[in-house]
Structure formats: structure tokens, C-alpha cells
Amino acid sequence: MIMTFICKIIKKHYLKLNKNTLNINESNIIRGIFDNLLDYILESSLTVDILSNFIDSYCVTVNNESNRKFPRTCKCPFKKWYIKMYHEISKYTRINKNIKENTEDKLDKNLKFKSKNYEIEIN
């Protein structure tokens, strides 16, 4: 919580100096506080020059248009447990189908290995 308040103080100071800026990257400020500014704060040796150098280095403006939206897309499919379960079901369905049709050689090597230890009852 202390880091949040320090970040807000720095952000307020930056926005006071740069009136035309709407928003700045807070995660960059927090990383900079941990990297450079924390020692000065703990030793009570923070000066205006150090703070202005910090602001010039770590305060980066965010240039986003208002009401800007991005579609949610999944970069790594099959991460949820229920999707993995469907994947398992389809794997055993393919094994089952290929055993029934005597086309086990069409399976990939991992499924071939599993199909050797797999028994099926044909009704």
C-alpha cells in the first residue's frame, strides 16, 4: 500500500508538470521505485533533482484513444480442465474407432502405444 501511495504522489507530481498528459504507465513507475528510488526514500535523502531525474526516466505516457477496446483472444488453447477432458475423450474415441476398423497404423506413435494396451468390446 505504501508503494501505491508513493506511485500516486509521483504520478500527481508528473501530471502537475505536464498538464496535457492524461495517463502514465504506473507499472513502470513501481519498477523504477524498486530499482532506484527506494534507497533514497529509506535514507531520507530524496531531493528534487533525484525526483526530477526519476520522472524523466520512468514516467512514460500512455497514448490510448478513449473507449478503445480489444477483442479477447486465447493465445494458448486447451488450457481449461474441461477442454482437456474433451481432448482426452476425443483421443480415446479415435483409438476406439481405429481398433474397430483395423486401421491402427493410421494413428500417431503415442496413440499406437496406448492402443496396444487398450481393449475394446465390439457389440
C-alpha positions in Angstrom: 0.0 0.0 0.0 2.9 2.3 0.7 4.2 1.7 -2.8 0.8 2.6 -4.2 0.8 5.9 -2.3 4.4 6.7 -3.5 3.3 5.9 -7.0 0.3 8.2 -6.8 2.5 11.1 -5.4 4.9 10.7 -8.3 2.1 10.5 -10.8 0.4 13.6 -9.3 3.7 15.5 -9.5 4.2 14.4 -13.1 0.7 15.4 -14.2 1.1 18.8 -12.5 4.3 19.4 -14.6 2.7 18.0 -17.8 -0.8 19.3 -18.0 -1.6 17.9 -21.4 -0.9 14.3 -20.4 -3.9 12.1 -19.5 -2.4 8.9 -18.2 1.0 7.4 -17.4 2.3 3.8 -17.0 2.1 3.0 -13.3 3.8 -0.4 -13.5 6.9 1.3 -15.0 6.9 3.8 -12.1 6.7 1.0 -9.5 9.6 -0.9 -11.2 11.6 2.3 -11.1 10.8 2.9 -7.4 12.2 -0.6 -6.6 15.2 -0.2 -8.8 16.4 3.3 -8.0 14.2 5.4 -5.7 13.6 3.2 -2.7 17.1 3.6 -1.2 16.8 7.4 -1.3 13.3 7.2 0.3 14.5 4.9 3.1 17.6 7.0 3.8 15.6 10.3 3.7 17.9 11.7 1.1 15.5 12.3 -1.7 16.0 15.6 -3.4 14.1 17.5 -6.1 16.9 16.7 -8.6 16.7 13.0 -8.0 13.0 13.0 -8.2 13.0 15.0 -11.5 15.6 12.6 -13.0 13.4 9.7 -11.9 10.4 11.3 -13.5 12.3 11.9 -16.8 13.4 8.3 -16.8 10.4 6.2 -15.6 7.3 8.2 -16.3 6.0 7.1 -19.7 2.8 8.4 -21.0 0.1 6.0 -22.3 -1.3 7.1 -25.6 -4.7 5.4 -25.9 -7.8 6.7 -27.5 -10.9 7.0 -25.4 -13.3 4.0 -25.5 -10.6 1.8 -27.2 -11.4 -1.9 -27.0 -9.6 -5.1 -27.9 -11.2 -8.5 -28.6 -10.3 -11.2 -26.1 -8.4 -14.0 -27.9 -6.8 -17.1 -26.4 -3.2 -17.4 -27.4 -2.8 -20.9 -25.9 -5.8 -23.1 -26.5 -6.8 -26.1 -24.3 -5.8 -24.6 -21.0 -9.0 -25.2 -19.1 -9.6 -28.5 -17.4 -13.0 -29.1 -19.1 -11.4 -28.6 -22.6 -8.7 -31.0 -21.7 -11.3 -33.6 -20.7 -12.9 -33.3 -24.2 -9.4 -33.7 -25.7 -9.0 -36.9 -23.7 -12.4 -38.2 -24.8 -11.6 -37.5 -28.5 -8.2 -39.3 -28.1 -9.8 -42.4 -26.9 -12.6 -42.1 -29.4 -10.0 -42.2 -32.2 -8.3 -45.2 -30.7 -11.6 -46.9 -30.4 -12.6 -46.2 -34.0 -9.2 -47.3 -35.4 -9.3 -50.6 -33.5 -12.8 -51.3 -34.8 -11.8 -50.6 -38.4 -8.4 -52.4 -38.0 -6.6 -49.2 -39.1 -4.3 -48.8 -36.1 -1.3 -47.9 -38.3 -3.0 -44.6 -39.1 -2.6 -43.5 -35.5 0.3 -41.4 -34.4 3.0 -43.2 -32.4 1.7 -42.1 -28.9 -1.8 -43.3 -29.7 -0.5 -46.5 -31.2 1.4 -47.2 -28.0 -1.8 -46.6 -26.0 -3.9 -48.7 -28.3 -1.7 -51.8 -27.6 -2.8 -51.7 -24.0 -6.4 -50.9 -24.9 -9.1 -53.5 -25.2 -12.5 -52.9 -26.8 -15.7 -54.9 -26.7 -17.5 -54.9 -30.0 -21.2 -55.2 -29.7 
